[in-house]
Amino acid sequence: MTDRLRSFEEEALPHLDAVYRFALRLTGSSVDAEDLVQETFLRAYRSWDQYTPGTSAKSWLFTICRNTFLRQRERERRRDEVVERAAREGDGPSVPGGELPLFMPAAQSDPEGELFRDMIDESILNAIERLPADFRDAVVLSDLEGLSYAEIAAVLDIPVGTVKSRLFRGRRLLQQELYSYAIEEGYIRPRQP
Amino acid sequence: MSDVTCREALARLYEYLDGELSGASAEEIRAHFELCQCCYPHLRYATAFQEMLARVANGQRCAPPELRKKVAELLRAEAARSGG
């Protein structure tokens, strides 16, 4: 085996699961995700010289995966709503109008966050999938895949300030979503006014 | 109490929890949350929320084994084709 293939297999291939999950979220179908993953790894292997050893191979692969996906989709669709919205958000303040980071009705009726301990993983993942795509991507890359703000900014091609505001709002939306779900399922009762 | 206002501390809550603040800023925010009765519950709640997500992250689905095999074959074929 060549050194190039060996180093690629050692550093890039361990992220196959993460890239697959990312591709699944981008495409929304397991068939398309599998194609995208293969294309991503082939492209990554061909540009392995451009990868800087010691940096995050995972976020490098995510970047290639997303770019490949966007390029493919561009051929099919004309306008990309994500990019448009990113441009509108600009690099504005991370907390517009001094909003609170938490969804307060949830935090007040469940200050210890008991709800988070009881909820089953599948319900949480479903709630994440229901977030608007821009917010979901930021939350997934940070909270599920462990990328730094700078890495997320590079993968999604948006300013770090936008990463912060999407995380801020996305997490609060997720708390809101989980709270509604928990009330529906009877995990918790709404706080009496 | 530190110089950080409640508003600033809450605005930077996630940056603090995500390890995105430098030493001095992180210390300021940490000190504020520790001493401020209004803000401390926010920190606890957000921590419980993130612990939940960390748990979910550990149990996430994996790529199908056939895909893993296909990618490995694809790479070997490409390595053989390009000679490296």
Interface residues (C-beta under 8 A of the other chain):
Chain A: M1 T2 R4 L5 F8 E9 L13 L16 D17 V19 Y20 R21 S30 E34 V37 Q38 F41 L42 Y45 R46 S94 V95 G98 L100 P101 L102 A107 D110 P111 E112 G113 E114 F116 R117 M119 D121 I124 L125 V139 S142 D143 L144 E145 G146 S148 Y149 K164 L167 F168 R171 Q175
Chain B: R7 L10 A11 L13 Y14 E15 D18 G19 E20 P41 H42 R44 Y45 A46 T47 A48 F49 Q50 E51 M52 L53 A54 R55 V56 A57 G59 Q60 R61 C62 A63 P64 L67 R68 K70 V71 A72 L74 L75 R76 E78 A79 S82 G84
